Amino acid sequence: MLMQYTGIKDKNGREIYEGDIFDSHFKWIVEFNNGMFGCQTNAGFSTLNYLLANRAKAKTESYVIGNIYENPELIKK
């Protein structure tokens, strides 16, 4: 289990790592894909920087709620 730091912090100042689950009106799982950190969205893969910069409330409301290793129940439907 290798969780790389994305270089980005959530609204609470908590570091966001690969495999983290964060909430921003949707639950997103942070992953590393093609040399970039991001999340799978309805529109496909979006970089984490793009998501947080271009969603009006995302940067001020997004926060880590757990990770896929310690909290798998958070991603089950």
N, C-alpha and C positions, 0 to 999 in steps of 0.2 A: 504494500500500500504506500504509494508515493504521492503525497499531496503537495503540489508546487504552489507557492505563494504567487498571486496574480499581480501584486504591486498596488492593489486597490483596497480601500477600506469601505465598510458599510457605513450607514448613517450614525452608528454608535461608536465608530472608530475601530471596530473589530476587523482584523485582516481577513480577506476573502481568499480561500484556497480552492484549488481544483478538487472537485467532489463535494464542495459545500452546497447546501440547499439554501437559497435565499428567497425571501418573500418580497414581492413588489406588486401586489394585487394578483400575482400568479406565483406559483412555486417554480423556480428555475434551478436547474442543476448546473453548476459551473464545470466546464470541461475544456480540455486543451485539444484544439483541432487545427490542423494546417498552420502550426506555429503561432496560434492566437488563443487567448482565453475567451470563452463566450458561453452561450447557452442556446439550446435548441428552442426555437419559438415556432409559432404557427407559420411564420414566413420563412422558416429554415434557420440556419445557424447565424446568429448575430454576435458580434464581439461584445465583450463586457463593457468596454469603453463606450461603444456605440449605444448600447442599451441604457447605460447610466447617464450619458450626456444628452441623448435625444428623446428621452421620455420625461415629460414635464415634472412629474412627481417622483420618478424612480430614484434619483440621487438622494432626495431628502427622506424618502420613505422605505428604501430597500434595506433589509437587514438579514443577517445570517440567522437561520433558525435551527441549523444542525448540519450534518453531513451524511452522505450515502452509506458510510461505514458504521457509524454509531447510531444513526436514526433512520434505518431503512423504512420504517413505518410511515415516515413523512411523505414518501413518494408513491406509496401504494394507493391505488384508486379505490 
